[in-house]
Amino acid sequence: QRSAVPLLVTLYTVQLAVGEMVHYFSCSMLFLCIQYSGVTSAFDGQGITFQMANSSHFQQIHQLLEEDFFPDEPMSRSCGSTQSAYYWTWVWVEKALLKFQTVVALDQNGTVIGVNLGKDEEKEEDGTADDGEEDKEEKSFFWCPDCTSLWEYQIHFLWILKTFFGSLTPSYFGNPPDSAVYNKASEILGYKNFTKLMSELKCRRMYDLFVLSVRRSARVRGLGTELVRVGEEEARGRGCGCARVFATSRFSARIF
């Protein structure tokens, strides 16, 4: 399939089991699903530590992504999608951070130099997935049953206004163009439905890795791979049995 985004990508669905690996290949976009197996530690004694991100890291993570992820990631670069250009891109990052399931790499000064940004998706007892993407009820202008804070009500209200005003909405509050590419690709490949994906991988809880990024000035060999490893370990500790990630560049493809 051709798209306006210049990507050289291939679809991979990889299922890892003890002693076996099965690959499924198809053309369009690299899509990796992992069923976890054992991992080993690395980066001990190099002055780089890994931990779960807390609120004190949020601003640094936003800055790292704005400076070192969005300008380099192929879809975002081609579509001009950044947090400063599109409010909903910033919201997408912030909402993921507020799940407190993101892993950061810190240097000796405690500065964030790398991030594995994502969140868990869980398969409900009725077989549906709590992913926030499918089977959405029509949103009421004022009523927001899932809002638990003033900030969430603000997001809800702005989204309704954007929908209501349509093309009259200022571009900053418009839909980021790369989201349409992502949604279409996942729909074509059949991986937008989390329930189907988790059923195929035989897991009830999935880690959805959104962003893997390392500061240009701190790109130590293997740091991205270690961020993935630590993220897998933490996700497994929360009960995740599989993971999903879009790898949209050759660099991330090497890791996955």
C-alpha positions as CSV (number, residue, x, y, z in Angstrom):
1,Q,0.0,0.0,0.0
2,R,1.3,3.5,-0.9
3,S,1.0,6.4,1.5
4,A,2.2,10.0,1.7
5,V,4.6,8.9,4.4
6,P,8.0,7.8,3.0
7,L,8.6,4.6,5.0
8,L,10.5,1.5,4.3
9,V,8.7,-0.9,6.6
10,T,7.5,-4.5,6.8
11,L,4.9,-6.1,8.9
12,Y,6.3,-8.5,11.5
13,T,4.3,-10.4,14.0
14,V,6.7,-12.2,16.2
15,Q,5.6,-14.7,18.8
16,L,8.3,-15.8,21.2
17,A,8.1,-19.1,23.1
18,V,10.6,-21.3,24.7
19,G,12.9,-22.6,22.0
20,E,10.8,-21.3,19.0
21,M,10.1,-18.1,17.1
22,V,7.5,-17.8,14.4
23,H,7.6,-14.9,11.9
24,Y,4.7,-13.7,9.8
25,F,5.6,-11.3,7.0
26,S,3.4,-8.9,5.1
27,C,4.1,-5.6,3.3
28,S,3.1,-2.2,4.7
29,M,4.2,-1.2,8.2
30,L,6.4,-2.8,10.7
31,F,4.2,-4.1,13.5
32,L,5.7,-6.2,16.2
33,C,3.9,-8.2,18.9
34,I,6.0,-10.0,21.5
35,Q,5.1,-12.7,23.9
36,Y,7.6,-12.3,26.7
37,S,10.4,-14.7,27.6
38,G,13.3,-14.4,29.9
39,V,15.7,-11.4,29.8
40,T,19.1,-10.5,31.4
41,S,20.3,-7.2,32.9
42,A,22.8,-4.8,31.4
43,F,24.3,-1.2,31.9
44,D,25.4,-2.0,35.5
45,G,28.0,0.4,36.7
46,Q,27.9,2.8,33.7
47,G,26.3,5.7,35.5
48,I,22.9,5.1,33.8
49,T,19.9,4.0,35.8
50,F,16.4,2.9,34.8
51,Q,13.2,3.5,36.7
52,M,9.5,4.1,36.3
53,A,8.8,7.7,35.4
54,N,7.1,9.9,38.0
55,S,5.6,13.4,37.7
56,S,9.0,15.1,38.3
57,H,10.1,13.6,35.0
58,F,7.1,14.6,32.9
59,Q,8.4,18.0,31.7
60,Q,11.8,16.5,30.8
61,I,10.1,13.7,28.8
62,H,8.0,16.2,26.9
63,Q,11.1,18.2,26.0
64,L,13.1,15.1,25.0
65,L,10.3,14.0,22.6
66,E,9.9,17.5,21.2
67,E,13.6,17.9,20.5
68,D,14.8,14.3,19.7
69,F,11.8,12.1,18.8
70,F,9.2,14.0,16.7
71,P,11.9,15.7,14.4
72,D,13.4,12.2,13.6
73,E,10.5,9.7,13.7
74,P,9.5,9.2,10.0
75,M,5.7,9.6,10.3
76,S,5.9,12.6,12.6
77,R,8.6,14.3,10.5
78,S,6.8,13.7,7.2
79,C,3.4,14.9,8.6
80,G,4.9,17.8,10.7
81,S,3.3,16.4,13.9
82,T,4.9,17.7,17.1
83,Q,3.6,18.6,20.6
84,S,4.1,22.3,19.8
85,A,2.2,22.1,16.5
86,Y,-0.7,19.9,17.7
87,Y,-2.3,20.1,21.2
88,W,-3.7,16.6,21.0
89,T,-0.2,15.2,20.4
90,W,0.8,16.7,23.7
91,V,-2.3,15.3,25.4
92,W,-1.6,11.9,24.0
93,V,1.9,11.9,25.6
94,E,0.6,13.4,28.9
95,K,-2.3,10.9,29.2
96,A,0.2,8.0,28.7
97,L,2.5,9.5,31.3
98,L,-0.3,9.7,33.8
99,K,-0.7,5.9,33.7
100,F,2.7,5.8,35.4
101,Q,3.8,2.8,33.3
102,T,6.6,4.6,31.4
103,V,10.3,3.7,31.9
104,V,13.0,6.4,31.8
105,A,16.8,6.2,31.6
106,L,18.6,8.7,33.8
107,D,22.2,9.9,33.7
108,Q,24.4,10.5,36.8
109,N,22.7,13.9,37.3
110,G,19.2,12.4,37.3
111,T,18.5,13.9,33.9
112,V,16.1,11.9,31.6
113,I,18.2,10.7,28.6
114,G,15.8,8.0,27.3
115,V,12.2,7.0,27.5
116,N,10.0,3.9,26.9
117,L,6.5,5.5,26.8
118,G,3.5,3.3,26.8
119,K,0.6,1.9,28.8
120,D,-1.1,-1.4,29.5
121,E,-4.3,-2.6,27.7
122,E,-6.4,-5.2,29.4
123,K,-8.9,-7.7,28.0
124,E,-12.2,-7.6,29.9
125,E,-14.1,-10.6,31.1
126,D,-16.6,-10.1,28.3
127,G,-13.9,-10.5,25.7
128,T,-13.6,-6.7,24.9
129,A,-10.5,-4.7,25.4
130,D,-10.2,-1.6,27.6
131,D,-8.2,0.3,24.9
132,G,-10.2,3.5,24.6
133,E,-10.1,3.2,20.8
134,E,-13.1,1.0,19.9
135,D,-16.8,1.0,20.5
136,K,-16.8,4.5,21.9
137,E,-20.1,5.9,23.0
138,E,-21.1,9.2,21.5
139,K,-19.7,11.9,23.8
140,S,-22.1,14.3,25.5
141,F,-21.2,18.0,25.3
142,F,-21.2,18.3,29.1
143,W,-21.4,14.8,30.5
144,C,-18.0,12.9,30.9
145,P,-18.6,9.8,32.9
146,D,-14.9,8.8,32.7
147,C,-13.5,12.2,33.8
148,T,-12.0,12.1,37.3
149,S,-10.2,15.5,37.3
150,L,-10.7,19.0,36.2
151,W,-7.9,18.5,33.6
152,E,-9.8,15.5,32.1
153,Y,-13.0,17.6,31.9
154,Q,-11.0,20.3,30.1
155,I,-9.7,17.8,27.6
156,H,-13.2,16.5,27.1
157,F,-14.7,20.0,26.5
158,L,-11.9,21.0,24.1
159,W,-12.4,17.8,22.1
160,I,-16.2,18.4,21.8
161,L,-15.6,22.0,20.7
162,K,-13.1,20.8,18.1
163,T,-15.6,18.3,16.8
164,F,-18.4,20.8,16.8
165,F,-16.5,23.6,15.0
166,G,-14.8,21.2,12.5
167,S,-12.7,23.1,9.9
168,L,-13.2,26.3,11.8
169,T,-11.0,24.9,14.6
170,P,-7.5,26.5,14.9
171,S,-4.9,24.1,13.4
172,Y,-3.3,23.8,16.9
173,F,-6.4,22.1,18.1
174,G,-6.9,20.0,14.9
175,N,-6.2,16.4,14.5
176,P,-2.5,15.5,14.1
177,P,-2.1,14.2,10.5
178,D,0.1,11.3,11.6
179,S,-2.7,9.8,13.7
180,A,-4.8,9.2,10.5
181,V,-1.9,7.4,8.9
182,Y,-1.4,5.3,12.1
183,N,-5.1,4.4,12.4
184,K,-5.4,3.5,8.8
185,A,-2.3,1.3,8.8
186,S,-3.4,-0.6,12.0
187,E,-6.9,-1.0,10.5
188,I,-5.5,-2.4,7.2
189,L,-3.2,-4.8,9.0
190,G,-6.0,-5.9,11.3
191,Y,-4.2,-4.9,14.6
192,K,-6.4,-2.0,15.7
193,N,-8.6,-4.5,17.6
194,F,-6.8,-5.3,20.8
195,T,-9.1,-8.1,21.6
196,K,-8.2,-10.0,18.5
197,L,-4.5,-9.4,19.0
198,M,-4.5,-10.6,22.6
199,S,-6.6,-13.6,21.6
200,E,-4.0,-14.5,18.9
201,L,-1.1,-14.1,21.4
202,K,-3.1,-15.8,24.2
203,C,-2.7,-13.0,26.8
204,R,-5.2,-11.0,28.8
205,R,-3.0,-7.9,29.4
206,M,-0.8,-6.2,26.8
207,Y,1.8,-3.5,27.0
208,D,1.4,-1.0,24.2
209,L,4.7,0.7,23.5
210,F,4.0,4.1,22.0
211,V,7.4,5.8,21.9
212,L,11.0,4.7,22.3
213,S,13.5,7.6,22.3
214,V,17.0,8.5,23.4
215,R,18.6,11.9,23.5
216,R,21.0,12.5,20.6
217,S,23.7,13.6,23.0
218,A,23.4,10.4,25.0
219,R,22.9,7.7,22.4
220,V,25.0,5.0,24.0
221,R,25.1,1.8,22.1
222,G,22.4,-0.6,23.4
223,L,20.5,2.1,25.4
224,G,17.3,1.8,23.4
225,T,17.5,-2.0,23.6
226,E,17.9,-1.8,27.4
227,L,14.9,0.6,27.7
228,V,12.8,-2.1,25.9
229,R,14.2,-4.8,28.1
230,V,13.4,-2.9,31.3
231,G,10.0,-2.0,30.0
232,E,9.2,-5.6,29.3
233,E,10.4,-6.7,32.7
234,E,8.2,-4.0,34.4
235,A,5.2,-4.9,32.2
236,R,5.6,-8.6,33.0
237,G,5.6,-7.7,36.7
238,R,2.2,-6.0,36.1
239,G,0.8,-9.1,34.6
240,C,1.3,-8.4,30.9
241,G,1.9,-11.4,28.7
242,C,2.4,-9.7,25.4
243,A,3.3,-6.3,23.8
244,R,2.5,-4.2,20.7
245,V,4.7,-1.6,19.0
246,F,4.9,0.2,15.7
247,A,8.5,0.4,14.6
248,T,8.6,3.0,11.9
249,S,12.3,3.5,11.3
250,R,15.3,1.3,10.5
251,F,16.9,2.1,13.8
252,S,13.9,0.9,15.9
253,A,13.5,-2.1,13.5
254,R,17.0,-3.2,14.6
255,I,15.9,-3.3,18.2
256,F,12.7,-5.2,17.7
